[in-house]
Amino acid sequence: MPETLRAYRHKLADEQIEERLGHIQEQVGYLKTIMEDVLQLARLQARRAEFNPVQLNLDALCRSILDELQNPLDGPPRLSYTSNDVIGEMNLDKKLMRQLITNLVSNALKYSPEAKPVQVNLQTTSSMIVFQVSDQGIGIPTADLKHLFQPFHRAANVGVIAGTGLGLAITKEAVERHGGTITVESQVGVGTTFTVNLPLVTAGEKDDDKNLGN
């Protein structure tokens, strides 16, 4: 496309040039996203990615990310969030948790009609963090479910909806780095629910472990 633009620039109106430049920017951005996702997945799978648990208020992080993803220009809020934030700070890798939350919620928004809400729920018990994202979107065919977390796999019914096929693979790796699990329930034309279970380690428990080791 850049070569075509150079060759025919003198024949194009300013609006046409701007339109083509916009397409080029979109393609460059898409390729950049793919490259970043491939590198991130490779590092995670090779366990070279830094794992840096810190004291983190997961409820506050969820609220911040959802506020970023909720575009006020889309009309009424599509994201509904509930939490029983009874634990407070936990030891989690902030970067990986941000990727995990962003990937799951972004997918739910992307594969759901604009009029349909997306439900995000965070629950903490004495031993477990349960993070769940439910949508009323296109759903995932049964045949695709077993391949869903494989790199570059995309469900057969996504059509022209853009995606790299790497987001869920990265999400699964992020979950496993925390010693957790991720499951999915879906029905075509009805919706999808992703559930992440992470073992809960509070800031106080982490400090106690260190003291016991001294």
N, CA and C atoms as a LAMMPS dump frame, in Angstrom:
ITEM: TIMESTEP
0
ITEM: NUMBER OF ATOMS
642
ITEM: BOX BOUNDS ff ff ff
-5.0000000000000000e+02 5.0000000000000000e+02
-5.0000000000000000e+02 5.0000000000000000e+02
-5.0000000000000000e+02 5.0000000000000000e+02
ITEM: ATOMS id mol type element x y z
1 1 1 N 0.808 -1.211 0
2 1 2 C 0 0 0
3 1 3 C 0.848 1.271 0
4 2 1 N 1.973 1.357 0.743
5 2 2 C 2.792 2.564 0.678
6 2 3 C 3.293 2.856 -0.729
7 3 1 N 3.682 1.768 -1.473
8 3 2 C 4.171 1.968 -2.839
9 3 3 C 3.053 2.513 -3.727
10 4 1 N 1.843 1.991 -3.561
11 4 2 C 0.698 2.477 -4.342
12 4 3 C 0.428 3.931 -4.044
13 5 1 N 0.54 4.311 -2.784
14 5 2 C 0.293 5.691 -2.38
15 5 3 C 1.312 6.623 -3.016
16 6 1 N 2.566 6.192 -3.058
17 6 2 C 3.597 7.03 -3.689
18 6 3 C 3.331 7.172 -5.182
19 7 1 N 2.964 6.072 -5.83
20 7 2 C 2.803 6.074 -7.276
21 7 3 C 1.609 6.913 -7.734
22 8 1 N 0.55 6.913 -6.947
23 8 2 C -0.688 7.581 -7.38
24 8 3 C -1.047 8.794 -6.523
25 9 1 N -0.097 9.262 -5.705
26 9 2 C -0.389 10.373 -4.81
27 9 3 C -0.901 11.592 -5.569
28 10 1 N -0.322 11.857 -6.736
29 10 2 C -0.707 13.058 -7.488
30 10 3 C -2.125 12.962 -8.049
31 11 1 N -2.688 11.739 -8.069
32 11 2 C -4.038 11.555 -8.603
33 11 3 C -5.099 11.482 -7.496
34 12 1 N -4.656 11.517 -6.238
35 12 2 C -5.581 11.34 -5.134
36 12 3 C -5.912 12.662 -4.453
37 13 1 N -7.143 12.77 -4.009
38 13 2 C -7.543 13.934 -3.224
39 13 3 C -6.991 13.799 -1.817
40 14 1 N -6.926 14.914 -1.09
41 14 2 C -6.382 14.896 0.267
42 14 3 C -7.135 13.908 1.153
43 15 1 N -8.465 13.854 0.99
44 15 2 C -9.254 12.942 1.808
45 15 3 C -8.891 11.483 1.535
46 16 1 N -8.627 11.153 0.256
47 16 2 C -8.256 9.789 -0.097
48 16 3 C -6.886 9.43 0.474
49 17 1 N -5.983 10.401 0.436
50 17 2 C -4.641 10.175 0.994
51 17 3 C -4.74 9.914 2.49
52 18 1 N -5.534 10.727 3.19
53 18 2 C -5.698 10.56 4.632
54 18 3 C -6.316 9.203 4.955
55 19 1 N -7.269 8.785 4.138
56 19 2 C -7.913 7.496 4.363
57 19 3 C -6.921 6.352 4.226
58 20 1 N -6.084 6.426 3.192
59 20 2 C -5.093 5.366 2.977
60 20 3 C -4.019 5.377 4.066
61 21 1 N -3.627 6.555 4.495
62 21 2 C -2.654 6.643 5.59
63 21 3 C -3.238 6.047 6.87
64 22 1 N -4.537 6.259 7.071
65 22 2 C -5.197 5.67 8.234
66 22 3 C -5.168 4.157 8.196
67 23 1 N -5.404 3.587 6.995
68 23 2 C -5.349 2.124 6.842
69 23 3 C -3.945 1.604 7.132
70 24 1 N -2.932 2.337 6.671
71 24 2 C -1.541 1.929 6.904
72 24 3 C -1.244 1.925 8.402
73 25 1 N -1.694 2.976 9.093
74 25 2 C -1.47 3.046 10.539
75 25 3 C -2.141 1.886 11.256
76 26 1 N -3.351 1.533 10.837
77 26 2 C -4.054 0.41 11.454
78 26 3 C -3.288 -0.894 11.249
79 27 1 N -2.761 -1.105 10.04
80 27 2 C -2.026 -2.33 9.747
81 27 3 C -0.732 -2.404 10.547
82 28 1 N -0.042 -1.269 10.647
83 28 2 C 1.194 -1.229 11.428
84 28 3 C 0.895 -1.525 12.897
85 29 1 N -0.174 -0.92 13.418
86 29 2 C -0.553 -1.163 14.804
87 29 3 C -0.911 -2.617 15.048
88 30 1 N -1.616 -3.227 14.096
89 30 2 C -2 -4.627 14.221
90 30 3 C -0.775 -5.536 14.236
91 31 1 N 0.174 -5.273 13.323
92 31 2 C 1.401 -6.067 13.279
93 31 3 C 2.231 -5.887 14.547
94 32 1 N 2.252 -4.665 15.071
95 32 2 C 2.98 -4.408 16.316
96 32 3 C 2.376 -5.199 17.463
97 33 1 N 1.049 -5.251 17.51
98 33 2 C 0.365 -6.005 18.554
99 33 3 C 0.7 -7.488 18.461
100 34 1 N 0.697 -8.029 17.245
101 34 2 C 1.033 -9.443 17.056
102 34 3 C 2.451 -9.722 17.534
103 35 1 N 3.402 -8.873 17.151
104 35 2 C 4.806 -9.066 17.543
105 35 3 C 4.959 -9.022 19.057
106 36 1 N 4.298 -8.07 19.692
107 36 2 C 4.39 -7.946 21.149
108 36 3 C 3.782 -9.164 21.837
109 37 1 N 2.654 -9.637 21.322
110 37 2 C 1.992 -10.8 21.909
111 37 3 C 2.838 -12.057 21.734
112 38 1 N 3.433 -12.227 20.557
113 38 2 C 4.284 -13.397 20.306
114 38 3 C 5.474 -13.406 21.262
115 39 1 N 6.116 -12.264 21.431
116 39 2 C 7.273 -12.17 22.319
117 39 3 C 6.869 -12.428 23.77
118 40 1 N 5.752 -11.848 24.176
119 40 2 C 5.283 -12.048 25.543
120 40 3 C 4.952 -13.513 25.809
121 41 1 N 4.271 -14.152 24.881
122 41 2 C 3.921 -15.562 25.052
123 41 3 C 5.172 -16.427 25.099
124 42 1 N 6.132 -16.139 24.229
125 42 2 C 7.374 -16.921 24.2
126 42 3 C 8.117 -16.805 25.532
127 43 1 N 8.16 -15.588 26.09
128 43 2 C 8.842 -15.394 27.369
129 43 3 C 8.128 -16.139 28.486
130 44 1 N 6.805 -16.073 28.483
131 44 2 C 6.047 -16.759 29.52
132 44 3 C 6.215 -18.272 29.435
133 45 1 N 6.125 -18.8 28.221
134 45 2 C 6.24 -20.244 28.046
135 45 3 C 7.627 -20.753 28.396
136 46 1 N 8.632 -19.908 28.17
137 46 2 C 10.003 -20.292 28.501
138 46 3 C 10.337 -19.937 29.948
139 47 1 N 9.34 -19.362 30.663
140 47 2 C 9.505 -18.957 32.053
141 47 3 C 10.625 -17.928 32.219
142 48 1 N 10.883 -17.142 31.156
143 48 2 C 11.879 -16.081 31.262
144 48 3 C 11.244 -14.753 31.661
145 49 1 N 9.93 -14.665 31.509
146 49 2 C 9.255 -13.42 31.878
147 49 3 C 9.36 -13.223 33.38
148 50 1 N 9.657 -12.014 33.763
149 50 2 C 9.81 -11.72 35.182
150 50 3 C 8.478 -11.929 35.905
151 51 1 N 8.543 -12.642 37.021
152 51 2 C 7.359 -12.841 37.861
153 51 3 C 7.606 -12.079 39.147
154 52 1 N 6.853 -11.017 39.338
155 52 2 C 7.162 -10.097 40.419
156 52 3 C 5.923 -9.801 41.264
157 53 1 N 5.557 -10.712 42.15
158 53 2 C 4.395 -10.46 43.016
159 53 3 C 4.658 -9.295 43.958
160 54 1 N 3.682 -8.426 44.067
161 54 2 C 3.766 -7.278 44.972
162 54 3 C 2.451 -7.171 45.727
163 55 1 N 2.427 -6.364 46.751
164 55 2 C 1.186 -6.123 47.475
165 55 3 C 0.248 -5.339 46.574
166 56 1 N -0.876 -5.942 46.249
167 56 2 C -1.762 -5.377 45.234
168 56 3 C -3.217 -5.444 45.688
169 57 1 N -3.914 -4.342 45.535
170 57 2 C -5.355 -4.324 45.776
171 57 3 C -6.035 -4.679 44.459
172 58 1 N -6.447 -5.93 44.342
173 58 2 C -6.99 -6.424 43.083
174 58 3 C -8.32 -5.754 42.736
175 59 1 N -9.11 -5.447 43.739
176 59 2 C -10.382 -4.773 43.497
177 59 3 C -10.142 -3.407 42.861
178 60 1 N -9.183 -2.658 43.38
179 60 2 C -8.867 -1.343 42.827
180 60 3 C -8.332 -1.46 41.402
181 61 1 N -7.5 -2.492 41.146
182 61 2 C -6.971 -2.701 39.798
183 61 3 C -8.1 -3.02 38.825
184 62 1 N -9.024 -3.873 39.228
185 62 2 C -10.164 -4.214 38.366
186 62 3 C -10.963 -2.964 38.01
187 63 1 N -11.265 -2.159 39.007
188 63 2 C -12.061 -0.95 38.774
189 63 3 C -11.344 0.002 37.822
190 64 1 N -10.034 0.12 37.976
191 64 2 C -9.251 1.005 37.114
192 64 3 C -9.268 0.53 35.664
193 65 1 N -9.062 -0.77 35.453
194 65 2 C -9.037 -1.32 34.103
195 65 3 C -10.411 -1.21 33.448
196 66 1 N -11.457 -1.521 34.187
197 66 2 C -12.8 -1.441 33.625
198 66 3 C -13.162 -0.009 33.261
199 67 1 N -12.691 0.937 34.042
200 67 2 C -12.929 2.341 33.722
201 67 3 C -12.232 2.714 32.423
202 68 1 N -11.049 2.148 32.187
203 68 2 C -10.317 2.415 30.944
204 68 3 C -11.026 1.8 29.74
205 69 1 N -11.588 0.606 29.932
206 69 2 C -12.192 -0.125 28.814
207 69 3 C -13.6 0.357 28.478
208 70 1 N -14.252 0.986 29.442
209 70 2 C -15.606 1.477 29.191
210 70 3 C -15.534 2.813 28.465
211 71 1 N -15.816 2.783 27.16
212 71 2 C -15.773 3.99 26.344
213 71 3 C -17.08 4.757 26.504
214 72 1 N -17.04 5.981 27.064
215 72 2 C -18.288 6.731 27.257
216 72 3 C -18.997 7.063 25.954
217 73 1 N -18.254 7.021 24.83
218 73 2 C -18.866 7.317 23.531
219 73 3 C -19.739 6.163 23.048
220 74 1 N -19.612 4.982 23.692
221 74 2 C -20.405 3.824 23.29
222 74 3 C -21.847 3.9 23.779
223 75 1 N -22.143 4.918 24.577
224 75 2 C -23.501 5.029 25.114
225 75 3 C -23.543 4.544 26.556
226 76 1 N -24.648 3.928 26.979
227 76 2 C -24.781 3.451 28.356
228 76 3 C -23.666 2.458 28.713
229 77 1 N -23.213 2.456 29.961
230 77 2 C -22.141 1.539 30.385
231 77 3 C -22.493 0.083 30.086
232 78 1 N -21.542 -0.633 29.517
233 78 2 C -21.762 -2.045 29.206
234 78 3 C -21.177 -2.955 30.265
235 79 1 N -20.279 -2.433 31.08
236 79 2 C -19.591 -3.251 32.058
237 79 3 C -20.265 -3.15 33.421
238 80 1 N -20.613 -4.302 33.968
239 80 2 C -21.202 -4.365 35.302
240 80 3 C -20.231 -5.119 36.202
241 81 1 N -19.849 -4.499 37.314
242 81 2 C -18.808 -5.07 38.17
243 81 3 C -19.307 -5.267 39.597
244 82 1 N -19.028 -6.433 40.153
245 82 2 C -19.345 -6.709 41.551
246 82 3 C -18.114 -7.312 42.227
247 83 1 N -17.983 -7.043 43.517
248 83 2 C -16.834 -7.535 44.265
249 83 3 C -17.19 -7.64 45.741
250 84 1 N -16.585 -8.59 46.433
251 84 2 C -16.763 -8.707 47.881
252 84 3 C -15.449 -8.403 48.579
253 85 1 N -14.711 -7.454 48.074
254 85 2 C -13.346 -7.144 48.502
255 85 3 C -13.186 -7.181 50.024
256 86 1 N -12.993 -8.392 50.566
257 86 2 C -12.878 -8.541 52.013
258 86 3 C -11.443 -8.81 52.46
259 87 1 N -10.549 -9.026 51.505
260 87 2 C -9.179 -9.392 51.858
261 87 3 C -8.253 -8.185 51.883
262 88 1 N -8.428 -7.283 50.931
263 88 2 C -7.514 -6.148 50.83
264 88 3 C -6.344 -6.475 49.918
265 89 1 N -5.143 -6.217 50.368
266 89 2 C -3.971 -6.412 49.519
267 89 3 C -3.566 -7.875 49.452
268 90 1 N -3.158 -8.275 48.233
269 90 2 C -2.742 -9.649 47.981
270 90 3 C -1.414 -9.606 47.238
271 91 1 N -0.694 -10.726 47.26
272 91 2 C 0.571 -10.811 46.541
273 91 3 C 0.333 -11.344 45.137
274 92 1 N 0.373 -10.431 44.167
275 92 2 C 0.117 -10.764 42.771
276 92 3 C 1.055 -9.972 41.879
277 93 1 N 1.323 -10.513 40.705
278 93 2 C 2.113 -9.789 39.709
279 93 3 C 1.187 -8.801 39.009
280 94 1 N 1.425 -7.526 39.218
281 94 2 C 0.51 -6.496 38.711
282 94 3 C 0.443 -6.5 37.187
283 95 1 N 1.577 -6.649 36.509
284 95 2 C 1.599 -6.628 35.051
285 95 3 C 0.816 -7.8 34.476
286 96 1 N 1.034 -8.997 35.019
287 96 2 C 0.334 -10.177 34.519
288 96 3 C -1.159 -10.107 34.824
289 97 1 N -1.502 -9.611 36.003
290 97 2 C -2.922 -9.495 36.343
291 97 3 C -3.613 -8.468 35.446
292 98 1 N -2.927 -7.395 35.128
293 98 2 C -3.502 -6.398 34.217
294 98 3 C -3.754 -7.024 32.849
295 99 1 N -2.805 -7.812 32.341
296 99 2 C -2.99 -8.478 31.053
297 99 3 C -4.151 -9.457 31.103
298 100 1 N -4.215 -10.22 32.169
299 100 2 C -5.265 -11.223 32.331
300 100 3 C -6.654 -10.567 32.3
301 101 1 N -6.827 -9.556 33.13
302 101 2 C -8.125 -8.88 33.222
303 101 3 C -8.47 -8.2 31.904
304 102 1 N -7.508 -7.481 31.344
305 102 2 C -7.745 -6.742 30.101
306 102 3 C -8.116 -7.68 28.96
307 103 1 N -7.409 -8.786 28.829
308 103 2 C -7.688 -9.725 27.738
309 103 3 C -9.097 -10.305 27.835
310 104 1 N -9.478 -10.752 29.02
311 104 2 C -10.784 -11.399 29.175
312 104 3 C -11.934 -10.408 28.984
313 105 1 N -11.802 -9.219 29.559
314 105 2 C -12.881 -8.236 29.441
315 105 3 C -12.946 -7.673 28.025
316 106 1 N -11.81 -7.417 27.414
317 106 2 C -11.788 -6.909 26.037
318 106 3 C -12.438 -7.896 25.08
319 107 1 N -12.135 -9.188 25.266
320 107 2 C -12.756 -10.208 24.422
321 107 3 C -14.268 -10.232 24.602
322 108 1 N -14.713 -10.136 25.845
323 108 2 C -16.151 -10.165 26.118
324 108 3 C -16.852 -8.999 25.43
325 109 1 N -16.231 -7.822 25.474
326 109 2 C -16.811 -6.656 24.809
327 109 3 C -16.792 -6.828 23.29
328 110 1 N -15.692 -7.358 22.791
329 110 2 C -15.504 -7.47 21.342
330 110 3 C -16.471 -8.46 20.701
331 111 1 N -16.754 -9.551 21.404
332 111 2 C -17.584 -10.598 20.821
333 111 3 C -19.035 -10.544 21.294
334 112 1 N -19.449 -9.392 21.824
335 112 2 C -20.828 -9.208 22.27
336 112 3 C -21.463 -8.036 21.544
337 113 1 N -22.762 -8.104 21.297
338 113 2 C -23.464 -6.952 20.718
339 113 3 C -23.35 -5.75 21.651
340 114 1 N -23.331 -4.558 21.07
341 114 2 C -23.161 -3.348 21.864
342 114 3 C -24.265 -3.166 22.894
343 115 1 N -25.433 -3.708 22.636
344 115 2 C -26.556 -3.531 23.56
345 115 3 C -26.508 -4.507 24.736
346 116 1 N -25.597 -5.475 24.685
347 116 2 C -25.556 -6.506 25.717
348 116 3 C -24.479 -6.184 26.768
349 117 1 N -24.825 -6.283 28.053
350 117 2 C -23.847 -5.989 29.108
351 117 3 C -22.854 -7.13 29.304
352 118 1 N -21.731 -6.805 29.904
353 118 2 C -20.713 -7.79 30.282
354 118 3 C -20.581 -7.743 31.799
355 119 1 N -20.701 -8.892 32.428
356 119 2 C -20.65 -8.975 33.884
357 119 3 C -19.254 -9.418 34.335
358 120 1 N -18.647 -8.636 35.21
359 120 2 C -17.34 -8.956 35.777
360 120 3 C -17.506 -9.103 37.284
361 121 1 N -16.999 -10.21 37.814
362 121 2 C -17.185 -10.484 39.233
363 121 3 C -15.877 -10.926 39.872
364 122 1 N -15.561 -10.342 41.024
365 122 2 C -14.373 -10.709 41.786
366 122 3 C -14.806 -11.136 43.183
367 123 1 N -14.473 -12.363 43.544
368 123 2 C -14.798 -12.871 44.867
369 123 3 C -13.528 -13.42 45.516
370 124 1 N -13.355 -13.141 46.795
371 124 2 C -12.218 -13.688 47.528
372 124 3 C -12.725 -14.433 48.746
373 125 1 N -12.158 -15.61 48.958
374 125 2 C -12.467 -16.401 50.146
375 125 3 C -11.208 -16.457 50.996
376 126 1 N -11.217 -17.299 51.981
377 126 2 C -10.041 -17.417 52.855
378 126 3 C -8.854 -18.052 52.143
379 127 1 N -9.107 -18.716 51.011
380 127 2 C -8.011 -19.418 50.343
381 127 3 C -7.956 -19.219 48.831
382 128 1 N -8.941 -18.522 48.264
383 128 2 C -9.038 -18.483 46.811
384 128 3 C -9.513 -17.122 46.306
385 129 1 N -8.981 -16.735 45.143
386 129 2 C -9.483 -15.591 44.387
387 129 3 C -10.24 -16.152 43.195
388 130 1 N -11.465 -15.714 43.003
389 130 2 C -12.265 -16.155 41.864
390 130 3 C -12.633 -14.921 41.039
391 131 1 N -12.115 -14.88 39.819
392 131 2 C -12.384 -13.761 38.905
393 131 3 C -13.164 -14.318 37.722
394 132 1 N -14.3 -13.709 37.44
395 132 2 C -15.188 -14.26 36.412
396 132 3 C -15.676 -13.164 35.468
397 133 1 N -15.681 -13.482 34.174
398 133 2 C -16.184 -12.568 33.145
399 133 3 C -17.234 -13.301 32.321
400 134 1 N -18.443 -12.754 32.281
401 134 2 C -19.55 -13.384 31.556
402 134 3 C -20.119 -12.412 30.528
403 135 1 N -20.351 -12.912 29.323
404 135 2 C -20.947 -12.076 28.286
405 135 3 C -22.168 -12.765 27.688
406 136 1 N -22.889 -12.023 26.871
407 136 2 C -24.046 -12.55 26.148
408 136 3 C -23.78 -12.427 24.645
409 137 1 N -22.587 -12.88 24.256
410 137 2 C -22.135 -12.699 22.892
411 137 3 C -22.366 -13.892 21.985
412 138 1 N -21.468 -14.018 21.003
413 138 2 C -21.658 -15.019 19.959
414 138 3 C -21.407 -16.441 20.44
415 139 1 N -20.713 -16.585 21.574
416 139 2 C -20.429 -17.915 22.08
417 139 3 C -19.308 -18.604 21.316
418 140 1 N -18.885 -19.748 21.823
419 140 2 C -17.767 -20.491 21.236
420 140 3 C -18.249 -21.889 20.854
421 141 1 N -18.067 -22.303 19.601
422 141 2 C -18.475 -23.65 19.189
423 141 3 C -17.792 -24.721 20.037
424 142 1 N -18.496 -25.787 20.324
425 142 2 C -17.965 -26.861 21.159
426 142 3 C -16.648 -27.403 20.613
427 143 1 N -16.55 -27.52 19.307
428 143 2 C -15.338 -28.071 18.695
429 143 3 C -14.117 -27.201 18.945
430 144 1 N -14.327 -25.905 19.205
431 144 2 C -13.202 -24.986 19.412
432 144 3 C -12.756 -24.908 20.862
433 145 1 N -13.594 -25.341 21.788
434 145 2 C -13.294 -25.16 23.206
435 145 3 C -11.979 -25.824 23.627
436 146 1 N -11.712 -27.027 23.122
437 146 2 C -10.511 -27.737 23.549
438 146 3 C -9.237 -27.125 22.977
439 147 1 N -9.368 -26.273 21.966
440 147 2 C -8.193 -25.632 21.364
441 147 3 C -8.089 -24.151 21.742
442 148 1 N -8.986 -23.697 22.591
443 148 2 C -9.168 -22.26 22.801
444 148 3 C -7.916 -21.552 23.302
445 149 1 N -7.121 -22.23 24.131
446 149 2 C -5.95 -21.586 24.726
447 149 3 C -4.662 -21.861 23.952
448 150 1 N -4.797 -22.461 22.781
449 150 2 C -3.625 -22.694 21.949
450 150 3 C -3.284 -21.429 21.162
451 151 1 N -1.987 -21.127 21.018
452 151 2 C -1.591 -19.922 20.282
453 151 3 C -2.139 -19.906 18.858
454 152 1 N -2.636 -18.755 18.457
455 152 2 C -3.138 -18.467 17.109
456 152 3 C -4.478 -19.137 16.781
457 153 1 N -5.022 -19.889 17.729
458 153 2 C -6.328 -20.497 17.445
459 153 3 C -7.437 -19.479 17.645
460 154 1 N -8.354 -19.401 16.67
461 154 2 C -9.525 -18.547 16.776
462 154 3 C -10.76 -19.374 16.441
463 155 1 N -11.828 -19.117 17.16
464 155 2 C -13.046 -19.895 16.964
465 155 3 C -13.573 -19.732 15.541
466 156 1 N -14.274 -20.733 15.079
467 156 2 C -14.736 -20.764 13.689
468 156 3 C -15.784 -19.7 13.385
469 157 1 N -16.423 -19.17 14.409
470 157 2 C -17.533 -18.243 14.173
471 157 3 C -17.174 -16.771 14.401
472 158 1 N -15.868 -16.424 14.483
473 158 2 C -15.498 -15.029 14.758
474 158 3 C -15.681 -14.138 13.54
475 159 1 N -15.76 -14.732 12.357
476 159 2 C -15.979 -13.94 11.149
477 159 3 C -14.87 -12.934 10.908
478 160 1 N -15.25 -11.672 10.7
479 160 2 C -14.267 -10.631 10.38
480 160 3 C -13.823 -9.859 11.613
481 161 1 N -14.219 -10.293 12.803
482 161 2 C -13.793 -9.611 14.024
483 161 3 C -12.291 -9.795 14.19
484 162 1 N -11.574 -8.692 14.308
485 162 2 C -10.108 -8.732 14.349
486 162 3 C -9.608 -9.376 15.633
487 163 1 N -8.45 -10.039 15.528
488 163 2 C -7.826 -10.651 16.692
489 163 3 C -6.57 -11.394 16.286
490 164 1 N -5.643 -11.572 17.25
491 164 2 C -4.377 -12.246 16.946
492 164 3 C -4.409 -13.729 17.269
493 165 1 N -5.367 -14.169 18.087
494 165 2 C -5.382 -15.563 18.507
495 165 3 C -4.342 -15.865 19.572
496 166 1 N -3.813 -14.81 20.225
497 166 2 C -2.779 -15.001 21.242
498 166 3 C -3.222 -14.572 22.637
499 167 1 N -4.267 -13.764 22.716
500 167 2 C -4.673 -13.214 23.997
501 167 3 C -5.002 -14.256 25.046
502 168 1 N -5.757 -15.29 24.673
503 168 2 C -6.136 -16.312 25.637
504 168 3 C -4.954 -17.21 26.016
505 169 1 N -4.039 -17.419 25.083
506 169 2 C -2.841 -18.201 25.404
507 169 3 C -1.998 -17.456 26.44
508 170 1 N -1.858 -16.149 26.262
509 170 2 C -1.125 -15.332 27.225
510 170 3 C -1.842 -15.317 28.563
511 171 1 N -3.17 -15.206 28.519
512 171 2 C -3.958 -15.207 29.754
513 171 3 C -3.757 -16.494 30.538
514 172 1 N -3.786 -17.628 29.856
515 172 2 C -3.595 -18.923 30.517
516 172 3 C -2.217 -19.012 31.166
517 173 1 N -1.198 -18.535 30.461
518 173 2 C 0.151 -18.548 31.026
519 173 3 C 0.228 -17.654 32.259
520 174 1 N -0.424 -16.488 32.205
521 174 2 C -0.422 -15.574 33.355
522 174 3 C -1.103 -16.223 34.557
523 175 1 N -2.201 -16.932 34.293
524 175 2 C -2.914 -17.63 35.37
525 175 3 C -2.018 -18.708 35.977
526 176 1 N -1.361 -19.483 35.143
527 176 2 C -0.544 -20.586 35.631
528 176 3 C 0.697 -20.097 36.365
529 177 1 N 1.211 -18.928 36.003
530 177 2 C 2.346 -18.371 36.74
531 177 3 C 1.967 -18.075 38.185
532 178 1 N 0.685 -17.824 38.406
533 178 2 C 0.191 -17.589 39.772
534 178 3 C -0.265 -18.882 40.442
535 179 1 N -0.089 -20.019 39.76
536 179 2 C -0.5 -21.294 40.334
537 179 3 C -1.99 -21.539 40.269
538 180 1 N -2.661 -20.867 39.32
539 180 2 C -4.105 -20.97 39.23
540 180 3 C -4.591 -21.759 38.034
541 181 1 N -5.911 -21.722 37.833
542 181 2 C -6.536 -22.407 36.706
543 181 3 C -7.545 -21.477 36.045
544 182 1 N -7.834 -21.739 34.784
545 182 2 C -8.846 -20.986 34.051
546 182 3 C -9.742 -21.97 33.314
547 183 1 N -11.043 -21.753 33.397
548 183 2 C -12.01 -22.613 32.724
549 183 3 C -12.982 -21.746 31.929
550 184 1 N -13.668 -22.382 30.988
551 184 2 C -14.621 -21.646 30.155
552 184 3 C -15.881 -22.475 29.947
553 185 1 N -17.016 -21.814 29.998
554 185 2 C -18.308 -22.402 29.656
555 185 3 C -18.936 -21.522 28.595
556 186 1 N -19.43 -22.125 27.525
557 186 2 C -19.949 -21.307 26.429
558 186 3 C -21.026 -22.045 25.653
559 187 1 N -21.921 -21.254 25.091
560 187 2 C -22.957 -21.787 24.212
561 187 3 C -23.134 -20.819 23.056
562 188 1 N -23.06 -21.318 21.848
563 188 2 C -23.166 -20.467 20.662
564 188 3 C -24.492 -19.716 20.672
565 189 1 N -24.402 -18.414 20.454
566 189 2 C -25.589 -17.575 20.403
567 189 3 C -26.145 -17.178 21.754
568 190 1 N -25.535 -17.693 22.814
569 190 2 C -26.02 -17.382 24.175
570 190 3 C -24.989 -16.58 24.964
571 191 1 N -23.744 -17.017 24.939
572 191 2 C -22.706 -16.284 25.645
573 191 3 C -21.618 -17.176 26.199
574 192 1 N -20.661 -16.534 26.874
575 192 2 C -19.478 -17.228 27.373
576 192 3 C -19.122 -16.733 28.763
577 193 1 N -18.641 -17.637 29.601
578 193 2 C -18.153 -17.282 30.929
579 193 3 C -16.765 -17.873 31.145
580 194 1 N -15.812 -17.018 31.443
581 194 2 C -14.469 -17.448 31.817
582 194 3 C -14.339 -17.309 33.332
583 195 1 N -13.797 -18.341 33.973
584 195 2 C -13.599 -18.321 35.418
585 195 3 C -12.131 -18.599 35.737
586 196 1 N -11.519 -17.676 36.455
587 196 2 C -10.123 -17.804 36.877
588 196 3 C -10.092 -18.05 38.377
589 197 1 N -9.411 -19.112 38.789
590 197 2 C -9.215 -19.417 40.207
591 197 3 C -7.736 -19.314 40.543
592 198 1 N -7.414 -18.445 41.504
593 198 2 C -6.033 -18.263 41.922
594 198 3 C -5.909 -18.523 43.413
595 199 1 N -4.874 -19.238 43.835
596 199 2 C -4.669 -19.419 45.278
597 199 3 C -4.393 -18.066 45.921
598 200 1 N -5.018 -17.813 47.04
599 200 2 C -4.902 -16.52 47.691
600 200 3 C -3.721 -16.489 48.651
601 201 1 N -2.833 -15.539 48.415
602 201 2 C -1.735 -15.276 49.338
603 201 3 C -1.81 -13.803 49.695
604 202 1 N -2.151 -13.504 50.936
605 202 2 C -2.249 -12.109 51.348
606 202 3 C -0.87 -11.574 51.696
607 203 1 N -0.783 -10.261 51.782
608 203 2 C 0.495 -9.626 52.11
609 203 3 C 1.019 -10.134 53.445
610 204 1 N 0.141 -10.285 54.434
611 204 2 C 0.568 -10.76 55.744
612 204 3 C 1.088 -12.176 55.713
613 205 1 N 0.43 -13.047 54.949
614 205 2 C 0.867 -14.439 54.838
615 205 3 C 2.236 -14.529 54.196
616 206 1 N 2.493 -13.693 53.206
617 206 2 C 3.79 -13.702 52.53
618 206 3 C 4.889 -13.296 53.497
619 207 1 N 4.615 -12.288 54.299
620 207 2 C 5.603 -11.842 55.279
621 207 3 C 5.858 -12.92 56.32
622 208 1 N 4.77 -13.634 56.753
623 208 2 C 4.935 -14.72 57.728
624 208 3 C 5.81 -15.828 57.176
625 209 1 N 5.636 -16.144 55.863
626 209 2 C 6.445 -17.198 55.236
627 209 3 C 7.916 -16.83 55.28
628 210 1 N 8.207 -15.559 55.006
629 210 2 C 9.59 -15.109 55.015
630 210 3 C 10.187 -15.22 56.417
631 211 1 N 9.374 -14.836 57.43
632 211 2 C 9.866 -14.881 58.793
633 211 3 C 10.13 -16.314 59.246
634 212 1 N 9.256 -17.255 58.794
635 212 2 C 9.437 -18.651 59.151
636 212 3 C 10.724 -19.211 58.547
637 213 1 N 11.121 -18.661 57.419
638 213 2 C 12.316 -19.15 56.744
639 213 3 C 13.589 -18.622 57.35
640 214 1 N 13.485 -17.628 58.246
641 214 2 C 14.688 -17.039 58.863
642 214 3 C 15.136 -17.862 60.056
